[in-house]
Amino acid sequence: MVDKNSHAKKPKPRPNYFSLPNEIFRDGLTPYEFVVYAFLISARDPRKDLSYWSVTNIAKNCGMCKNTCRKALHSLESKGYVDISSRYLDHVQQTNIYTVTRDYFEKNKK
């Protein structure tokens, strides 16, 4: 039985939507880059802007092959949309960490 007098707060559910700045449509991203970036925004840890998804899972969720996904990720990194760093455990690479660059649009306002 649930105590009606309990004051414990329930965590807020994550919204079923996300937003992207309008400038993204003027930056000339390829469709693959756009989809991968949008996925990273939607699937990131909002407190840190980090995504720990594997290339296999990003590609699967974005409807593309792993090689195309890797190319899009590296292109997004070179354009300043994401930072990619490797995670190691016992000197063996486990996964990559994709950090969404929050201030990209602030730095590049036209």
N, C-alpha and C positions, 0 to 999 in steps of 0.2 A: 504494500500500500504506500502511495506517495504522500508525504507530509506536505499539506498545503501551506504550512507556515515556513517551509524551508526557503531560505533566502539565497541559496546557491544559484548563481547565474549560469544559464546554458550558453555554450559557445555559439556565436552567430554563424549561421550556415554561410558557406561561400556562395556568392551570387552566380547565377547561370549565364552571365554575360561578362564582357570585358570591353574596354575602349582602347582605341588607337588614335594618336594625333592625326589630324587631317593632313599634315605635311607629308605623311608617309606616302600619300598618293602622288606626290610631285617629285619624289626622290628617285624614280626610275628603277624600282626594284623589279626583278623578274618575278613571274607568278610563283615560282618555287621559293624564292627568298621571302616573298610576302607571306606565303602560307606557313613556312617554318617560323618566321618571326612572330606571326600571330599566334601560333601554337605555343611558342616559348613564353609569350606574354600571358596566355590563358592558363598555362600549366605551371607557372613559376610559384615559388614560395613568396607570397607578397610582402613578407616582412624583410626579406633580404634580396629580392629580385633574382633569386637563383633557381635554376632548373637542373635536376640531376638525371634527367631522362637519357636513356641510351639512344644512340643513333638508330638502332633497329626499331625502337618504340616510337621515336619521333617520326621516322619514315613511314611506319605503319599507320600512325594516326593522321599523317598528312597525305597519305595516298600516293607515295612515291617510293622509288627504290633507294636503298641505303647510299649508293654512290651519288645519286642526285642530291640527297639530303646532306651528305658530307660537303659537297660543292657549295650548296646554299649556305650552310653554316660557316664555312670558311670565307665566303664572299661577304656575309653579314658581318663577320669579324673584321675584315679588311675595310669595310665601309663604316665601322664604328657603332654598329647596332648592338653587338654582343661581344663579350670577352669570353674566351675559351681557356680554361685551365684544366690540368689533369689532376686527378686524385690518385694517390698512391697508398698502398698498404703493404708493409714489408718489402718496399722497393719494387713492387709490381703495380703497374697501372691498373686501377679498378674501373673508373669511369671518368668522364669529363664533367666539368661543372660549367654551365652556360649562364653567365651573368648578363641580364638585360641592362643595357646602359641607359639609366634613367635620364641623364641630362643630355642625351644626344640631340634632341630637338631644341633644347635651350641654347646649346652651343652653335647650332647650325640654322638659326632662324634667318630667313631671307628678307 
